[in-house]
Amino acid sequence: MSSPLSARSGSSRGGGHGRPSRSSGGRRRGSGSGRPAAQNNQNASAGPATPPAKVWTEPASGMPTFAQLGLPAPVQKALDDAGFTEPFPIQAATLPDSIAGRDVLGKAQTGSGKTLAFGLAALARLTGERSRPTAPRGLVLVPTRELAAQVVDALDPFARALGVRTAVVVGGTSMNRQIDALRKGVDLLVATPGRLTDHIRGGTADLSEVTFTALDEADRMADMGFMPQVTAILDRTQPGGQRLLFSATLDGEVDKLVRRYLTDPVTHSVASAETGVDTMDHHLLLVDAEHKQAVVAEVAAREGRTILFVRTKHSVDRLVKKLRQAGVSAGGLHGGKAQGARTRVLADFTQDRTPVLVATDVAARGIHVDDISLVVHVDPPPDPKDYLHRAGRTARAGASGTVITLVTPAEERDVRQMTGKAGVRTRNTRVRPGDAELVRITGARTPSGVPVPAPVVAQPPARSGGSGSRRRRPAVRSGQPTRSGGAGRSGQVRRAG
């Protein structure tokens, strides 16, 4: 099968400051003998097996400080200003190696701080230089638009502290705005594979000077069929460049990616990414089919931020409509919505204007929102991996959370097998609408019955120039504030200061 993009290796540009050495024994720069270039060709799939993970444990002396991990002083100050007092384990495990220039495989449960683990390393490696127009020096590939926006928003205060320029390139937003950002010069580009491929084909993005690449949620990209695009993109980055890969699993297509593109990688794991965390409770709620919708409505009417997962886009829209008619303020998120609508729904959920989010699996990887106390599998997921990714929206970063799966008699056998393969221990309870056990486990309440009106979306102003002119599309927000930064606009360059 031919690659979607023709492979092209790039050479480093001359002049200016030299790039950090990959073989440096120091935290950023240094001399050394270098390292062999990674294999960027179609015949390089056969490489060394993925190395065993180094399971990181906190030293007896306690968690290291950000300064001890080798982060630049401006980043340390920005972390302190943002309220980060100490690193998460995955950050403590991977940052020393990644800042030193090693290729790194990071394996940790969702919500463990992976974004800053690879993001702070990228900023530390890219600081001190400027990228030329359309030619970023750092690249982060992610599977979804929402995750791309949240990565940039999480890194924004630290990028500003170092003067590193970032931008987002994703589908569903203005191509021209992204082109403008790339032409101004971007140091770290966060992108989804499809839209980045469009820019490469159009000649508006040149990856020949990318020396740092991070792949986040690599297994999700494999599941979504992005591997041909991902490999074609990697083939265009600098041979021998530093590569970080973060994934819940390191088998199958991800293992092939590791063998082909990473050189002598070190693998870090802080906990099994394939089992539930200690602060997460799992319940199978056995319910008759005729009672299921009433149970869903009562659970959705609870207090607290809640995500309900269903199988199809149509099911999302239908359930949101039913919940709002019953008096539950709910929003829907799926891949069929325009980017502006997806951004507004996520903003309402993040800012508690809509406490219930109904979603397909598009949200299982790309949504990182704090304080989600309950995840509901309205439709049981098809496999253990999807179960764990959905469940990972709660009990993040040490918080507690509950995961329930609504199971009809026809589904019970398959669901029990699936959760067993996922490695989670469930408590099984038979429930009906109004049951005390349903209330105890989920906080279910009877919905008010007062319909919630559909949100009003303001119409954008018309262009000047006559009644027949087209309306201008509103600016699309790429993300909402997270614990580490504010929102930004898709395709907009983030500058220091």
SULSUL-V50368 format. One record per residue. N is the residue number from 1. RES is the residue in one small letter. PHI is phi in whole degrees, 0 to 359 (* if undefined). Layout:
N;RES;PHI + N;RES;PHI
This chain:
1;m;* + 2;s;283 + 3;s;286 + 4;p;295 + 5;l;227 + 6;s;288 + 7;a;290 + 8;r;210 + 9;s;275 + 10;g;244 + 11;s;249 + 12;s;289 + 13;r;280 + 14;g;276 + 15;g;82 + 16;g;74 + 17;h;282 + 18;g;288 + 19;r;285 + 20;p;301 + 21;s;290 + 22;r;292 + 23;s;259 + 24;s;299 + 25;g;278 + 26;g;272 + 27;r;283 + 28;r;227 + 29;r;233 + 30;g;160 + 31;s;268 + 32;g;174 + 33;s;274 + 34;g;80 + 35;r;218 + 36;p;295 + 37;a;292 + 38;a;293 + 39;q;278 + 40;n;252 + 41;n;212 + 42;q;290 + 43;n;259 + 44;a;260 + 45;s;289 + 46;a;269 + 47;g;225 + 48;p;300 + 49;a;297 + 50;t;303 + 51;p;292 + 52;p;295 + 53;a;285 + 54;k;273 + 55;v;282 + 56;w;276 + 57;t;232 + 58;e;296 + 59;p;298 + 60;a;299 + 61;s;282 + 62;g;107 + 63;m;295 + 64;p;294 + 65;t;276 + 66;f;298 + 67;a;295 + 68;q;293 + 69;l;281 + 70;g;97 + 71;l;285 + 72;p;300 + 73;a;303 + 74;p;299 + 75;v;291 + 76;q;301 + 77;k;294 + 78;a;297 + 79;l;297 + 80;d;295 + 81;d;297 + 82;a;276 + 83;g;91 + 84;f;273 + 85;t;268 + 86;e;204 + 87;p;287 + 88;f;285 + 89;p;306 + 90;i;295 + 91;q;289 + 92;a;297 + 93;a;286 + 94;t;261 + 95;l;300 + 96;p;303 + 97;d;290 + 98;s;289 + 99;i;293 + 100;a;285 + 101;g;106 + 102;r;285 + 103;d;286 + 104;v;227 + 105;l;252 + 106;g;248 + 107;k;231 + 108;a;203 + 109;q;295 + 110;t;297 + 111;g;78 + 112;s;263 + 113;g;97 + 114;k;294 + 115;t;301 + 116;l;287 + 117;a;299 + 118;f;271 + 119;g;291 + 120;l;292 + 121;a;297 + 122;a;300 + 123;l;296 + 124;a;296 + 125;r;284 + 126;l;263 + 127;t;293 + 128;g;96 + 129;e;229 + 130;r;233 + 131;s;276 + 132;r;280 + 133;p;306 + 134;t;68 + 135;a;235 + 136;p;296 + 137;r;258 + 138;g;231 + 139;l;218 + 140;v;240 + 141;l;258 + 142;v;225 + 143;p;279 + 144;t;229 + 145;r;299 + 146;e;298 + 147;l;294 + 148;a;300 + 149;a;297 + 150;q;287 + 151;v;297 + 152;v;296 + 153;d;296 + 154;a;293 + 155;l;272 + 156;d;307 + 157;p;296 + 158;f;280 + 159;a;296 + 160;r;298 + 161;a;297 + 162;l;260 + 163;g;73 + 164;v;268 + 165;r;270 + 166;t;237 + 167;a;206 + 168;v;246 + 169;v;232 + 170;v;220 + 171;g;286 + 172;g;82 + 173;t;232 + 174;s;297 + 175;m;295 + 176;n;296 + 177;r;296 + 178;q;294 + 179;i;299 + 180;d;301 + 181;a;296 + 182;l;297 + 183;r;291 + 184;k;284 + 185;g;103 + 186;v;233 + 187;d;277 + 188;l;235 + 189;l;256 + 190;v;253 + 191;a;212 + 192;t;266 + 193;p;300 + 194;g;296 + 195;r;291 + 196;l;297 + 197;t;301 + 198;d;300 + 199;h;293 + 200;i;296 + 201;r;296 + 202;g;276 + 203;g;77 + 204;t;259 + 205;a;219 + 206;d;241 + 207;l;263 + 208;s;292 + 209;e;251 + 210;v;285 + 211;t;252 + 212;f;227 + 213;t;229 + 214;a;237 + 215;l;250 + 216;d;257 + 217;e;57 + 218;a;298 + 219;d;292 + 220;r;293 + 221;m;298 + 222;a;295 + 223;d;298 + 224;m;273 + 225;g;82 + 226;f;272 + 227;m;301 + 228;p;301 + 229;q;291 + 230;v;298 + 231;t;294 + 232;a;296 + 233;i;293 + 234;l;298 + 235;d;298 + 236;r;267 + 237;t;276 + 238;q;295 + 239;p;301 + 240;g;83 + 241;g;293 + 242;q;284 + 243;r;225 + 244;l;242 + 245;l;226 + 246;f;243 + 247;s;203 + 248;a;287 + 249;t;228 + 250;l;236 + 251;d;244 + 252;g;58 + 253;e;297 + 254;v;294 + 255;d;298 + 256;k;298 + 257;l;297 + 258;v;299 + 259;r;298 + 260;r;276 + 261;y;242 + 262;l;256 + 263;t;248 + 264;d;46 + 265;p;286 + 266;v;255 + 267;t;253 + 268;h;242 + 269;s;223 + 270;v;251 + 271;a;192 + 272;s;298 + 273;a;279 + 274;e;244 + 275;t;227 + 276;g;289 + 277;v;277 + 278;d;295 + 279;t;267 + 280;m;247 + 281;d;261 + 282;h;243 + 283;h;228 + 284;l;259 + 285;l;258 + 286;l;275 + 287;v;222 + 288;d;291 + 289;a;303 + 290;e;288 + 291;h;258 + 292;k;298 + 293;q;296 + 294;a;293 + 295;v;297 + 296;v;301 + 297;a;297 + 298;e;293 + 299;v;294 + 300;a;294 + 301;a;280 + 302;r;296 + 303;e;275 + 304;g;111 + 305;r;286 + 306;t;224 + 307;i;245 + 308;l;247 + 309;f;258 + 310;v;232 + 311;r;275 + 312;t;233 + 313;k;299 + 314;h;299 + 315;s;295 + 316;v;300 + 317;d;298 + 318;r;293 + 319;l;290 + 320;v;301 + 321;k;299 + 322;k;295 + 323;l;294 + 324;r;295 + 325;q;294 + 326;a;276 + 327;g;104 + 328;v;255 + 329;s;282 + 330;a;227 + 331;g;235 + 332;g;243 + 333;l;225 + 334;h;203 + 335;g;290 + 336;g;277 + 337;k;277 + 338;a;297 + 339;q;301 + 340;g;298 + 341;a;293 + 342;r;298 + 343;t;295 + 344;r;295 + 345;v;298 + 346;l;294 + 347;a;297 + 348;d;298 + 349;f;290 + 350;t;296 + 351;q;262 + 352;d;67 + 353;r;286 + 354;t;231 + 355;p;282 + 356;v;240 + 357;l;243 + 358;v;256 + 359;a;214 + 360;t;271 + 361;d;291 + 362;v;302 + 363;a;268 + 364;a;294 + 365;r;250 + 366;g;266 + 367;i;248 + 368;h;239 + 369;v;236 + 370;d;288 + 371;d;65 + 372;i;276 + 373;s;266 + 374;l;216 + 375;v;246 + 376;v;240 + 377;h;274 + 378;v;295 + 379;d;255 + 380;p;304 + 381;p;291 + 382;p;284 + 383;d;210 + 384;p;300 + 385;k;297 + 386;d;296 + 387;y;301 + 388;l;291 + 389;h;290 + 390;r;297 + 391;a;300 + 392;g;293 + 393;r;286 + 394;t;244 + 395;a;55 + 396;r;268 + 397;a;54 + 398;g;90 + 399;a;286 + 400;s;260 + 401;g;193 + 402;t;234 + 403;v;237 + 404;i;238 + 405;t;237 + 406;l;276 + 407;v;234 + 408;t;276 + 409;p;306 + 410;a;292 + 411;e;263 + 412;e;301 + 413;r;298 + 414;d;295 + 415;v;292 + 416;r;299 + 417;q;295 + 418;m;296 + 419;t;292 + 420;g;297 + 421;k;294 + 422;a;286 + 423;g;79 + 424;v;254 + 425;r;260 + 426;t;256 + 427;r;255 + 428;n;252 + 429;t;222 + 430;r;272 + 431;v;227 + 432;r;225 + 433;p;305 + 434;g;83 + 435;d;297 + 436;a;296 + 437;e;293 + 438;l;297 + 439;v;294 + 440;r;297 + 441;i;284 + 442;t;245 + 443;g;78 + 444;a;302 + 445;r;222 + 446;t;287 + 447;p;299 + 448;s;292 + 449;g;82 + 450;v;270 + 451;p;304 + 452;v;266 + 453;p;295 + 454;a;295 + 455;p;297 + 456;v;267 + 457;v;260 + 458;a;295 + 459;q;280 + 460;p;291 + 461;p;292 + 462;a;284 + 463;r;293 + 464;s;286 + 465;g;121 + 466;g;114 + 467;s;290 + 468;g;270 + 469;s;286 + 470;r;281 + 471;r;281 + 472;r;281 + 473;r;288 + 474;p;291 + 475;a;298 + 476;v;258 + 477;r;285 + 478;s;271 + 479;g;183 + 480;q;239 + 481;p;304 + 482;t;243 + 483;r;294 + 484;s;240 + 485;g;168 + 486;g;264 + 487;a;276 + 488;g;219 + 489;r;259 + 490;s;299 + 491;g;83 + 492;q;272 + 493;v;289 + 494;r;267 + 495;r;250 + 496;a;291 + 497;g;97
